[in-house]
Amino acid sequence: MTDHAHDLASVHDATERLLNAFGALDNAAVTQSSRLPGWTRGHVLAHLARNADALVNVLEGRPMYPSAEAREADIERDAPRPLDVQLADLRATGARFQEVGAAPADWSRTVALRNGVTDRAARVPFRRLIEVELHHVDLGIGYELEDLSAEFTEREVRFLVARFKGHRDVPTTRLTTSDGRAWTTGGGAPDGPVEVEGPAADLLGWLAGRRDGSGLTVKNGPLPALPPI
């Protein structure tokens, strides 16, 4: 069962870790390229702040974003801001998310996200944790997939495995970590089962579109091409 209070605490810790790491840099770091194509680190920080606002909207029953165009425009508007403004915004929006998350609520209720996706309210804090942790890696400031906690890595692998389960473009794919944990995903495309094995961080990186799979061992076919997440 999802423990939203535990996940809220994890979000708080992950946000503080990111703020402290980036706060040790300077304004020039904001304008430098992130690991995400076409985005500076300022884009990543702006997205994280606006995503906190968006998930507050979700928890309070409003649309996550006014529109896809408004979402993109807000990120572009906020990306060039200096370091102190970026960090103050991220800290304030993170605190607001924590405040709303701590309020009494029916955590079993269904909430609406983007693009017709729905989920239980109790899973929203983990969705926020995914944003903070993976985008910390995307900033390219020394925090790597190997630095993520084992708990987070396993949960995010399971989350993505479920996302690709039955996908029409992904053959049956069996994933195995170097220490023997296993999952099966895909199944909507012909062929397979493809066997993919490697360290948990490399499996997560491939599933999340952060690594090309070169650190994985693949049998019974090529490494499947995953759709964007």
C-alpha positions as CSV (number, residue, x, y, z in Angstrom):
1,M,0.0,0.0,0.0
2,T,1.3,3.5,-0.9
3,D,2.3,5.5,2.2
4,H,1.8,9.1,1.1
5,A,3.2,10.5,4.4
6,H,6.4,8.6,3.9
7,D,6.6,9.8,0.3
8,L,6.0,13.4,1.3
9,A,8.9,13.1,3.7
10,S,11.0,11.7,0.9
11,V,10.0,14.6,-1.4
12,H,11.1,17.1,1.3
13,D,14.5,15.4,1.7
14,A,15.1,15.1,-2.1
15,T,14.1,18.8,-2.6
16,E,16.5,19.9,0.2
17,R,19.3,17.8,-1.4
18,L,18.8,19.4,-4.8
19,L,18.5,22.9,-3.3
20,N,21.7,22.5,-1.4
21,A,23.6,21.0,-4.3
22,F,22.6,23.7,-6.8
23,G,22.9,26.4,-4.2
24,A,26.6,25.8,-4.1
25,L,26.9,26.8,-7.8
26,D,26.7,30.2,-9.4
27,N,24.5,32.1,-11.9
28,A,26.5,30.8,-14.8
29,A,25.4,27.2,-14.0
30,V,21.8,28.1,-14.5
31,T,22.4,29.0,-18.2
32,Q,24.5,26.0,-19.0
33,S,23.0,22.9,-20.8
34,S,21.3,20.2,-18.8
35,R,21.3,16.6,-19.8
36,L,17.9,17.1,-21.4
37,P,18.1,18.0,-25.1
38,G,17.2,21.7,-25.7
39,W,17.0,22.6,-22.0
40,T,19.3,24.6,-19.8
41,R,19.6,23.9,-16.1
42,G,17.3,26.9,-15.7
43,H,14.6,25.1,-17.7
44,V,14.9,22.1,-15.4
45,L,14.6,24.2,-12.3
46,A,11.7,26.2,-13.7
47,H,9.9,23.0,-14.7
48,L,10.3,21.6,-11.2
49,A,8.8,24.7,-9.6
50,R,5.9,24.8,-12.0
51,N,5.4,21.0,-11.5
52,A,5.0,21.6,-7.8
53,D,2.3,24.2,-8.5
54,A,0.7,21.8,-11.0
55,L,0.5,18.9,-8.4
56,V,-1.0,21.3,-5.9
57,N,-3.7,21.9,-8.5
58,V,-4.2,18.2,-8.8
59,L,-4.6,17.7,-5.1
60,E,-7.0,20.6,-4.8
61,G,-9.2,19.4,-7.7
62,R,-8.1,21.8,-10.4
63,P,-6.7,21.1,-13.8
64,M,-3.0,20.2,-13.6
65,Y,-2.1,22.9,-16.2
66,P,-4.3,25.4,-18.1
67,S,-3.0,23.9,-21.3
68,A,0.1,22.2,-22.8
69,E,1.0,25.6,-24.4
70,A,0.7,27.4,-21.1
71,R,2.9,24.8,-19.4
72,E,5.7,25.2,-22.0
73,A,5.4,29.0,-22.0
74,D,5.8,29.2,-18.2
75,I,8.9,27.1,-18.3
76,E,10.4,29.3,-21.1
77,R,9.5,32.4,-19.2
78,D,11.1,31.2,-15.9
79,A,14.2,29.5,-17.3
80,P,16.5,32.6,-17.6
81,R,16.0,33.7,-14.0
82,P,19.1,34.1,-11.8
83,L,20.1,31.4,-9.4
84,D,18.7,33.0,-6.2
85,V,15.3,33.5,-7.8
86,Q,15.2,29.9,-9.1
87,L,16.0,28.4,-5.8
88,A,13.6,30.7,-3.9
89,D,10.8,29.7,-6.2
90,L,11.6,26.0,-6.0
91,R,11.8,26.2,-2.2
92,A,8.5,28.1,-1.9
93,T,6.5,25.9,-4.3
94,G,8.0,22.8,-2.6
95,A,6.8,24.1,0.8
96,R,3.3,24.7,-0.7
97,F,3.2,21.1,-2.0
98,Q,4.2,19.9,1.5
99,E,1.5,22.0,3.1
100,V,-1.3,20.8,0.8
101,G,0.0,17.2,1.2
102,A,-0.1,17.4,5.0
103,A,-3.7,18.6,5.1
104,P,-6.4,16.0,6.0
105,A,-7.8,14.5,2.8
106,D,-9.3,11.4,1.2
107,W,-6.1,9.9,-0.2
108,S,-8.0,7.0,-1.8
109,R,-9.8,9.4,-4.2
110,T,-9.0,9.5,-7.9
111,V,-7.3,12.6,-9.2
112,A,-6.8,13.8,-12.8
113,L,-3.3,14.5,-14.2
114,R,-2.3,15.4,-17.7
115,N,-3.5,13.9,-21.0
116,G,-6.4,12.0,-19.5
117,V,-4.2,10.1,-17.0
118,T,-5.8,9.5,-13.6
119,D,-4.4,8.1,-10.4
120,R,-5.1,7.7,-6.7
121,A,-4.3,10.8,-4.7
122,A,-2.0,8.8,-2.5
123,R,0.4,8.2,-5.4
124,V,0.8,11.9,-6.2
125,P,3.7,12.4,-3.7
126,F,5.6,9.6,-5.3
127,R,5.0,11.2,-8.7
128,R,6.5,14.4,-7.3
129,L,9.5,12.4,-5.9
130,I,10.1,11.0,-9.4
131,E,10.3,14.5,-10.8
132,V,12.7,15.8,-8.1
133,E,15.0,12.8,-8.1
134,L,15.3,12.3,-11.9
135,H,15.6,15.9,-12.7
136,H,18.3,16.3,-10.1
137,V,20.2,13.7,-12.2
138,D,19.3,15.7,-15.4
139,L,20.9,18.8,-14.0
140,G,24.3,17.1,-14.5
141,I,25.8,18.5,-11.2
142,G,27.2,15.3,-9.8
143,Y,24.1,13.4,-8.7
144,E,23.8,10.2,-10.7
145,L,21.3,7.4,-11.0
146,E,23.6,5.3,-8.8
147,D,23.1,7.8,-6.0
148,L,19.3,7.2,-5.8
149,S,18.1,5.1,-2.9
150,A,17.5,1.4,-3.5
151,E,13.9,1.9,-2.5
152,F,13.3,4.7,-5.0
153,T,15.1,2.9,-7.8
154,E,13.0,-0.3,-7.3
155,R,9.7,1.6,-7.0
156,E,10.4,3.7,-10.1
157,V,11.4,0.6,-12.1
158,R,8.1,-1.0,-11.1
159,F,6.3,2.2,-12.0
160,L,7.8,2.2,-15.5
161,V,7.3,-1.5,-16.0
162,A,3.6,-1.0,-15.3
163,R,3.5,1.9,-17.7
164,F,4.9,-0.1,-20.6
165,K,3.0,-3.3,-19.8
166,G,1.0,-4.4,-22.9
167,H,2.3,-1.4,-25.0
168,R,1.7,-2.2,-28.6
169,D,5.2,-1.1,-29.6
170,V,7.1,-3.1,-26.9
171,P,7.6,-6.9,-27.1
172,T,7.5,-9.0,-24.0
173,T,10.6,-8.0,-22.1
174,R,12.0,-9.6,-19.0
175,L,14.1,-7.4,-16.8
176,T,16.5,-8.8,-14.3
177,T,18.8,-6.9,-12.0
178,S,22.4,-8.0,-11.3
179,D,21.2,-9.2,-7.8
180,G,18.3,-11.2,-9.2
181,R,15.2,-9.0,-9.0
182,A,12.9,-9.5,-12.0
183,W,10.0,-7.9,-13.8
184,T,8.2,-8.4,-17.1
185,T,6.9,-5.5,-19.3
186,G,5.7,-4.9,-22.8
187,G,3.8,-7.7,-24.5
188,G,1.9,-5.7,-27.1
189,A,4.4,-6.2,-30.0
190,P,5.3,-9.5,-31.6
191,D,8.5,-11.4,-30.9
192,G,10.2,-11.9,-27.5
193,P,10.6,-12.5,-24.8
194,V,13.7,-10.3,-24.9
195,E,15.9,-10.8,-21.8
196,V,17.5,-7.6,-20.4
197,E,19.8,-7.8,-17.5
198,G,22.1,-5.3,-15.7
199,P,22.5,-3.1,-12.6
200,A,19.3,-1.5,-11.3
201,A,20.6,2.0,-12.1
202,D,21.1,1.1,-15.7
203,L,17.7,-0.6,-16.0
204,L,16.1,2.5,-14.5
205,G,18.1,4.8,-16.8
206,W,17.0,2.9,-19.9
207,L,13.3,2.7,-18.8
208,A,13.3,6.4,-18.0
209,G,15.0,7.5,-21.2
210,R,18.1,8.6,-19.4
211,R,20.5,6.0,-20.7
212,D,20.9,4.1,-24.0
213,G,21.1,0.7,-22.5
214,S,24.8,0.2,-23.3
215,G,25.3,-1.0,-19.7
216,L,22.8,-3.8,-20.1
217,T,23.1,-7.4,-21.4
218,V,20.4,-8.3,-24.0
219,K,19.4,-11.8,-25.2
220,N,16.8,-13.1,-27.6
221,G,16.7,-10.0,-29.8
222,P,17.7,-6.3,-29.8
223,L,17.1,-4.0,-26.9
224,P,13.5,-2.8,-27.4
225,A,12.9,0.8,-28.4
226,L,10.7,2.3,-25.7
227,P,8.2,5.1,-26.4
228,P,8.7,8.5,-24.7
229,I,7.5,8.7,-21.1
